[in-house]
Amino acid sequence: MRKLLLSAALVAAASASVFAQKPDAAGATVTTTTPGKGTITNMAKITASVEAIDAAARTVTLKGPRGKVVTLAVGPEVKNFAQVKVGDLVVVRYAEALTLELKKDGKELRQRSEREGSEAARPGERPAAAAGRQITVIADVTAVDRKKQIVTLRGPKQTVELKLRDPKQIKLVKVGDQVEATYQEAMAVSVEPAPKAKAPVTK
């Protein structure tokens, strides 16, 4: 079954209420490094159950992983709202990643760019939505303190100090280099049928 998505508005509302209960969410953090480049990725999956639906008011009541109940309004952009049933599961999958890449003797202008994208379910499919964005920043290396393992970066709007805990990485950096920082985040919400009840065991 193709996994379908709720509107981005519902995603935002859910993540700020029921789905803020991250201690009960399944998740993982992965770090990967190569010379001059490092990426940290966080992933999480959170599930809530549909407890009640008010079709006239276009609201849905969800119970989060720790038992907290919240009622959310569902906007008209969710075309397949009528397909949501009590007992369905609203599953939020969230991922974010930050990549820092060293550009030796970089000559690019300091800049910041941002891209966003979204996807919604087709008519007739179960409600679903996905949204994501990517932010890229080019910054100049203006100072390197190898003893403290701190690199100073001057971006298009501000200057920050970056702590590099890997001594092999900081050895590669010098004043005049550039760092490209790319932040990516994506969230998908799918409405999935309630699991079938297990048949009673007969002896």
C-alpha positions in Angstrom: 0.0 0.0 0.0 1.3 3.4 -0.9 1.8 5.6 2.1 -0.2 8.8 1.9 0.2 12.1 3.6 -1.7 14.7 5.6 -1.4 18.4 5.0 1.7 20.4 6.1 -0.6 22.4 8.4 -1.6 19.2 10.3 2.1 18.2 10.4 3.0 21.4 12.1 0.1 21.3 14.5 0.8 17.7 15.4 4.5 18.1 15.9 3.8 21.0 18.4 1.3 19.1 20.5 0.8 15.3 20.5 4.0 14.5 18.7 6.1 16.7 21.0 6.3 13.7 23.3 9.5 12.5 21.8 10.7 10.3 24.8 8.3 7.6 23.5 9.3 8.0 19.9 11.6 5.6 18.1 14.6 7.4 16.8 18.3 7.2 16.0 21.3 9.5 15.5 24.0 8.7 13.0 27.3 10.5 12.4 29.5 9.9 9.4 32.8 11.6 8.6 35.3 11.7 5.8 38.4 14.0 5.5 37.0 17.5 5.2 33.3 16.5 5.6 31.0 15.4 8.3 27.2 14.7 8.6 25.0 14.2 11.6 21.5 12.7 10.9 18.6 12.4 13.4 15.6 10.3 12.6 12.4 9.7 14.5 9.1 7.9 14.1 6.1 8.8 16.2 2.6 7.2 16.1 -0.7 8.5 17.4 -4.2 6.9 17.1 -7.4 8.5 15.8 -9.8 8.6 18.8 -12.6 10.7 17.3 -13.6 12.6 14.1 -16.0 15.5 13.7 -16.7 15.6 10.0 -18.8 18.8 10.1 -16.2 20.7 12.1 -13.3 19.0 10.2 -11.5 18.1 13.4 -9.7 14.9 14.4 -8.8 13.9 18.0 -5.5 12.1 18.4 -4.0 10.2 21.3 -0.2 10.4 21.5 2.3 7.8 22.5 2.1 8.8 26.2 -1.7 9.0 26.3 -2.1 12.7 25.8 -5.2 13.6 23.7 -5.4 16.6 21.4 -8.0 17.8 18.9 -6.7 19.3 15.6 -8.4 21.2 12.9 -8.0 19.8 9.4 -8.0 22.4 6.6 -9.7 22.2 3.3 -6.5 21.4 1.6 -6.8 17.8 2.9 -9.0 16.5 0.1 -9.5 12.9 1.4 -10.5 13.7 5.0 -13.6 11.5 4.7 -11.4 8.4 4.4 -10.0 8.8 8.0 -11.6 6.4 10.4 -11.5 6.1 14.2 -8.8 3.6 15.1 -6.5 4.6 12.2 -2.9 5.4 13.0 -1.3 8.8 12.2 2.4 8.0 11.7 4.9 10.9 11.6 8.4 10.2 10.2 10.9 13.0 10.7 14.5 13.3 9.6 17.1 16.1 9.8 20.7 16.2 8.7 23.5 18.7 9.0 26.5 18.4 6.7 29.6 20.5 6.9 32.0 20.4 4.0 35.4 22.1 3.8 36.1 24.1 0.6 39.9 24.6 0.3 40.8 28.1 -0.8 37.1 28.7 -1.6 36.3 31.7 -3.8 32.5 31.7 -3.5 30.5 34.7 -2.2 29.2 34.3 1.4 25.5 33.4 0.9 22.4 31.6 2.3 19.9 29.8 0.1 16.7 27.9 1.0 14.5 25.4 -0.9 11.2 24.0 0.2 9.0 21.3 -1.3 5.8 19.4 -0.4 3.6 16.6 -1.7 0.0 15.7 -1.0 -2.2 12.6 -1.6 -4.0 12.2 -4.9 -7.8 12.2 -5.0 -9.2 8.9 -3.8 -6.1 8.0 -1.8 -5.9 7.9 2.0 -4.9 11.4 3.4 -1.2 12.0 3.6 1.4 14.8 3.1 5.1 15.3 3.1 7.1 18.5 3.4 10.8 19.3 3.4 13.4 22.0 3.2 17.1 22.5 2.6 19.2 25.5 3.8 22.7 26.0 2.5 25.2 28.5 3.8 28.6 29.4 2.5 30.9 30.9 5.2 34.6 32.1 5.3 37.1 30.6 7.7 38.5 33.7 9.5 40.3 32.1 12.4 41.5 28.7 13.5 42.4 27.9 17.1 43.9 24.4 17.0 44.6 24.2 20.7 41.0 24.9 21.6 39.8 23.1 18.4 37.6 26.1 17.4 37.1 27.4 13.9 35.6 30.9 13.4 33.2 31.1 10.5 31.9 34.4 8.9 28.6 33.8 7.1 26.5 36.2 5.1 24.7 37.6 8.3 26.8 36.6 11.3 30.0 35.1 12.7 30.0 31.9 14.7 32.6 29.7 16.4 32.5 26.1 15.6 33.9 23.4 17.9 35.6 20.6 16.0 36.1 17.6 18.3 38.0 15.6 15.7 41.7 16.7 15.7 42.2 15.2 12.2 39.5 17.4 10.8 40.8 20.7 12.3 44.3 20.0 10.9 42.8 20.3 7.4 41.3 23.8 8.0 43.1 27.1 7.5 42.2 30.8 7.3 41.0 31.5 3.7 39.1 28.3 3.3 35.4 28.1 3.2 32.8 25.9 4.7 29.5 24.9 3.1 26.9 24.0 5.7 23.8 22.2 4.4 20.8 21.6 6.7 18.0 19.3 5.5 14.8 18.3 7.2 11.8 16.3 6.0 8.6 15.2 7.6 6.0 12.8 6.3 2.6 12.0 7.8 0.7 9.0 6.8 -2.8 7.8 7.9 -2.6 4.0 8.1 -5.4 1.5 8.8 -5.7 0.3 12.4 -4.0 -3.1 12.9 -6.2 -6.1 12.7 -7.1 -7.7 16.0 -5.3 -10.9 16.7 -7.5 -14.0 16.6 -8.0 -15.6 20.0 -5.9 -18.6 20.6 -7.9 -21.8 20.9 -6.7 -24.9 22.7 
